[in-house]
Amino acid sequence: MMGLNAGHVTAVPGLSRTAQLKALGNGVLPLQATAALHLLLDRAQSGPKGATA
């Protein structure tokens, strides 16, 4: 559901349910991070708004 492999957090031995939820809650979704990086790279490559050549 979050774009992580099955068992990414739940297959960690000794990690309680509370700790699993905390780890997921503090994480960045991989797909969301990818989208943000693409947006930032597009903006960086296009230069400042209103610039004329």
Secondary structure, 3 states (H helix, E strand, C coil): CCCCCCCCCCCCCCCCHHHHHHHHHCCCCHHHHHHHHHHHHHHHHHCCCCCCC
